[in-house]
């Protein structure tokens, strides 16, 4: 992550598309658009907890209603998609604590229509400088899940604050300061949000982990010792204070000073090795997105260290020849083909992809149509292939559901 950030400093006024992925799951259908018309009949089912509203001149889609509404208000007030994305990103840290985050990281794609180009912003977490390659192994060289999943060793240097600030500085409309875009999130954290919807569903699932620490018990539990649920209000004063520091000082309010001191102490008290220098030296990186196509449509995705972008293109290449529409949406045949293609892509992910600062990724080969044509011969339309039989390796077994995805168009 020590690469140059470059000298690009452009003002983007209109017609911008942003899609961001934050790590701390699945994308849920909260969709609200600016300049609303009358509500339309439901276009989604199952997980829907809000009726989509359609409009002509903008869109904000996130996993949580309040964060979505904040993005809509930014668009209504003259901001562009990047302004709205930054406000939504900070808001999700308050309203979607299981996936939105300040202590994690993410990726952002920004499409600049008037310039005809797309940029990729990488603000994934990085490993502390003192972390050893064998940190998660025991004396016999065996992986110890608890070291990676429940100790300070598994905490990466957070990138969200730096990434959102970089996006705002380079591609915001110039009509909103970073302070203005963090203020709605700070207000929500200080006043509290009702525990409902996804929040009410997710807190009981995290109760055992949250109960381990006095600080999280104070925030997420009621006085009777039970995890908060429907009818309660979640107030996050500490988070509000962090957002206030960011509002007042920008990223330095997070990566330096009192907040950084508390982060380092907490990580080290839990067995980690993060330092003040790790935080102070963190920098988001602008990268060149990968470009592919699907049925004559250009497709732009994140490059490594994202593994998802490479395999979106790989999956599209594998599936393109099949008549998916004729097979029927979510039909057994379509889901079978998608599952078989995913087995191949995830096997390649486990074998070939890594951090580009330390590992040479064979990206061109993985996203080539010739490679997809060769792989496709191993897909049997009539039967499933055992994952263990795929030579590149099995699907990574420790994937988290703590990820959220939001998209905004102005």
Residue pairs with C-beta under 8 A, 6 or more apart in sequence:
1 122
1 126
1 282
1 283
1 285
1 357
2 283
2 357
3 285
3 357
5 166
5 283
5 284
5 285
5 286
6 286
8 119
8 170
8 286
9 169
9 170
10 112
10 115
10 170
10 171
11 173
11 174
12 80
12 82
12 110
12 112
12 114
12 171
12 172
12 173
13 80
13 114
13 173
14 80
14 114
14 410
15 113
15 114
15 410
16 80
16 81
16 82
16 110
16 111
16 112
16 113
16 171
16 409
16 410
17 81
17 109
17 110
17 111
17 113
17 407
17 408
17 409
17 410
18 81
18 82
18 84
18 85
18 108
18 109
18 110
18 111
18 167
18 407
18 408
18 409
19 108
19 109
19 405
19 406
19 407
19 408
20 85
20 89
20 106
20 107
20 108
20 109
20 405
20 406
20 407
21 106
21 107
21 108
21 302
21 306
21 308
21 403
21 404
21 405
22 89
22 92
22 99
22 100
22 101
22 104
22 105
22 106
22 160
22 403
22 404
22 405
22 406
23 101
23 104
23 105
23 106
23 124
23 125
23 400
23 402
23 403
24 98
24 99
24 100
24 101
24 103
24 104
24 400
24 402
24 403
24 404
25 99
25 400
25 401
25 402
25 403
25 404
26 401
27 63
27 404
27 405
28 47
28 63
28 198
29 44
29 47
29 48
29 50
29 52
29 61
30 49
30 50
30 61
30 62
30 63
30 64
30 65
30 68
31 50
31 52
31 53
31 59
31 60
31 61
31 68
32 50
32 52
32 53
32 60
32 61
32 65
32 68
32 69
32 72
33 52
33 53
33 54
33 55
33 58
33 59
33 60
33 72
34 55
34 57
34 58
34 59
34 60
34 72
34 75
34 76
35 55
35 56
35 57
35 58
35 76
36 53
36 54
36 55
37 53
37 54
37 55
37 56
39 51
39 52
39 53
40 51
40 52
40 53
40 54
42 48
42 51
42 52
43 52
44 52
49 65
49 197
49 198
50 65
57 410
58 72
58 75
58 81
58 408
58 409
58 410
59 407
59 408
59 409
60 68
60 71
60 72
60 75
60 84
60 88
60 406
60 407
60 408
61 68
61 406
61 407
61 408
62 68
62 71
62 88
62 92
62 404
62 406
63 92
63 96
63 99
63 100
63 198
63 404
63 405
63 406
64 91
64 92
64 95
64 96
64 100
64 197
64 198
64 199
65 197
66 91
66 95
66 188
66 193
67 88
67 91
67 92
67 94
67 95
67 96
67 100
67 406
68 88
70 87
70 88
70 91
70 184
70 185
71 84
71 85
71 87
71 88
71 91
71 406
71 408
72 84
73 184
74 83
74 84
74 87
74 176
74 181
75 81
75 83
75 84
75 408
75 410
77 175
77 176
78 173
78 175
79 87
79 172
79 173
79 175
79 176
79 410
80 171
80 172
80 173
80 410
81 110
81 408
81 409
81 410
82 110
82 167
82 168
82 171
82 172
82 173
83 168
83 172
83 173
83 175
83 176
83 181
84 408
84 410
85 108
85 164
85 167
85 406
85 408
86 164
86 165
86 167
86 168
86 172
86 178
86 181
87 176
87 181
87 182
87 184
87 185
88 406
88 408
89 100
89 106
89 160
89 164
89 406
90 102
90 164
90 181
90 182
90 184
90 185
90 243
90 246
91 100
91 184
91 185
91 188
92 99
92 100
92 101
92 404
92 406
93 100
93 101
93 102
93 160
93 185
93 239
93 243
94 100
94 185
94 188
94 189
94 193
94 236
94 239
94 243
95 188
95 193
95 199
96 198
96 199
96 404
97 199
97 202
97 234
97 236
98 198
98 202
98 206
98 402
99 401
99 402
99 403
99 404
100 404
101 158
101 160
102 158
102 160
102 161
102 239
102 242
102 243
102 254
103 155
103 158
103 160
103 263
104 125
104 156
104 158
104 159
104 160
104 402
105 123
105 124
105 125
105 156
105 158
105 159
105 160
105 163
106 123
106 124
106 159
106 160
106 163
107 120
107 121
107 122
107 123
107 124
107 302
107 306
108 120
108 121
108 123
108 163
108 167
109 118
109 119
109 120
109 121
109 289
109 300
109 301
109 302
110 118
110 119
110 120
110 121
110 167
110 171
111 117
111 118
111 300
112 118
112 119
112 171
118 289
118 291
118 300
119 171
119 286
119 289
120 286
120 287
120 288
120 289
120 300
120 302
120 303
121 163
121 166
121 167
121 284
121 285
121 286
121 287
122 163
122 284
122 285
122 286
122 287
122 302
122 305
122 306
123 159
123 160
123 162
123 163
123 164
123 166
123 284
123 285
124 156
124 159
124 305
124 306
125 156
125 157
125 158
125 159
126 156
126 157
126 159
126 278
126 282
127 156
127 157
128 156
128 157
128 272
128 273
128 274
128 275
128 278
129 275
129 277
129 278
130 273
130 275
131 153
131 273
134 141
135 147
135 153
136 143
136 144
136 147
136 148
136 153
136 154
137 143
137 144
138 144
145 398
147 153
147 154
148 154
148 398
149 398
150 209
151 270
151 271
151 272
152 266
152 267
152 268
152 269
152 270
152 271
152 272
152 273
152 274
153 271
153 272
153 273
154 272
155 267
155 270
155 272
155 274
157 274
157 278
157 279
157 282
158 254
158 263
158 279
158 282
159 282
159 284
161 246
161 251
161 254
161 255
162 251
162 255
162 282
162 283
162 284
163 284
165 178
165 250
165 251
165 284
166 284
166 286
168 176
168 178
168 181
169 178
170 286
178 246
178 247
178 250
179 247
179 248
182 243
182 246
182 247
183 247
185 243
186 240
186 243
186 244
186 247
189 235
189 236
189 237
189 239
189 240
189 243
190 235
190 236
190 237
190 240
191 235
192 233
192 234
192 235
192 236
193 199
193 233
193 234
194 232
194 233
194 234
195 203
195 228
195 229
195 230
195 231
195 232
195 233
195 234
196 230
199 234
200 229
200 230
203 210
203 220
203 227
203 228
203 229
204 227
204 229
206 220
207 220
207 227
209 216
210 216
210 217
210 220
210 221
210 227
211 217
211 221
215 238
219 234
219 235
219 236
219 238
220 227
220 228
220 234
221 227
221 228
222 228
222 232
228 234
242 253
242 254
242 259
245 253
245 254
245 257
245 258
245 259
246 253
246 254
247 253
249 257
253 259
254 260
255 279
255 280
255 282
256 276
256 279
256 280
260 276
260 279
260 280
261 276
263 274
263 279
264 274
264 275
264 276
264 279
267 273
267 274
268 274
287 302
287 303
288 303
289 300
289 301
289 302
289 303
289 309
290 300
290 301
290 302
290 303
290 309
290 310
290 313
290 363
290 367
291 298
291 299
291 300
291 301
292 298
292 299
292 301
292 312
292 313
292 316
292 317
292 367
293 299
294 316
294 320
295 320
299 312
299 313
299 316
301 308
301 309
301 310
301 312
301 313
302 308
302 309
303 309
303 310
303 356
303 363
304 310
304 353
304 354
304 355
304 356
304 361
304 363
305 354
305 355
305 356
305 357
307 349
307 353
310 349
310 353
310 361
310 363
310 366
310 367
311 345
311 346
311 348
311 349
311 366
313 366
313 367
314 344
314 345
314 348
314 366
314 367
314 371
314 372
315 338
315 341
315 342
315 345
317 367
317 368
317 369
317 371
317 372
318 341
318 344
318 345
318 372
318 375
318 376
318 379
319 337
319 338
319 341
321 376
322 337
324 334
324 337
327 333
327 334
327 337
328 334
333 381
336 381
336 384
337 379
337 381
339 384
340 379
340 380
340 384
340 385
341 379
343 385
343 387
343 390
343 395
344 375
344 378
344 379
344 390
344 392
346 395
346 396
347 387
347 390
347 391
347 392
347 393
347 394
347 395
348 366
348 392
349 396
350 392
350 393
350 394
350 395
350 396
351 392
351 393
352 361
352 362
352 366
352 392
353 359
353 361
353 366
354 361
365 371
378 385
379 385
387 394
387 395
388 394
